[in-house]
Structure formats: structure tokens, C-alpha cells
Amino acid sequence: MLMITRRTGERIRLGDDTVIEVIEIAGNSVRIGIEAPRSVPVYREEIWAAVQEENRAAASAEAQTIPAPAKTDADSG
């Protein structure tokens, strides 16, 4: 992990088209702004983790409810 110290108004650039800017620092809280192309998804970590968990649960439930294919006469021959 890269650790960088920034002050309010300072920026970090990721690649050619993504910028993270420190907007405000108040106590233990830091507000940041993110400029990124619409094609780059940006999530808060806890939201991303919740979505991943829901996807895993849905995939597991789907796998449990899909019946196995029925055997045909062609399968036995």
C-alpha cells in the first residue's frame, strides 16, 4: 500500500484520468472528492463488500434451487 500525506486542496492522480482531492479534514474525518470516467466504478468499501456478499448468497441460492438435468434414453445408451 502506498501511503501519502496530503493537505486540504491537494490531489492525487491515478493514471491519466482519475483524480482524488482532499476536500476537508475535520478531526478523524476526511472528505475526499473523486473525478473519474463514468466507466470506472467507484464504491465505498462497505457498500462494495455488501454487494459482493449479496451476489455470493444469490449465486449459492440459485445453485441450490436449479434441478439437475433429467436423464433421457440417450444418456443410458
N, C-alpha and C positions, 0 to 999 in steps of 0.2 A: 504494500500500500504506500502510495506517495503521500507524504504529509507536507502541507504548505500553509504558511501563516499569511493571512490576508486581512486587510482592514476594510472598513466600510467604503464602498465605492470601487474597490479593487476587483479585478476579474481574473478568471482562469479560463483558458481556451482549450477545448478538447477537439483536436483535429481542425479542419478548416471552417466548420460551420456550427459549432456548438460553443456557447459562452455561458459561464456561471459567474454571477456577480453577487458579492456580499452587499445586501441592501441595508441591513440594520443589525446591530449587535446590542442586546439588552439582557444583562445578567447571564443566565445559562442558555439563552435562546439566540439563535442566529437566523435571520430571514435571508433567503437567497433568491435570486432571480435566475431563470434558465432560459436561454434563447437557443432553440434547436429546430431543425427542419421538422415539419409535420410527420415525416416518415420515421422519425426517431421517437420511439415511445419513452415517456418519462413518467415514472411512478414513484410514490413514496414507498419505502421498503415494506412497511406493514401492509399496505394495500396490495403490493405485488405478492407478498407471502400468502395473504388470504386468498387471492385469486388462484395461485398455484395449488393451494390446499383444496379449494373447491373443485378445480379441474381434476386433481388426483381422485377425490372422492367420487366425482361423477363418472370418471373412467372406470373406477373399481365397481361401482353400482351397475354400470352398463354391462360390464364383462360378466357380472353375476346373473344378470337377467336375460342375456341372449342365449336362447336354447341351442344346443348342439345340432348340427345338420342331421336330418333324418337319413337313415341308411336306405338305399334303394337296392333293387335286384342287381343292378350293375356293379354295386360295391362288393357283393359277395362272390362274384364270379370270376 
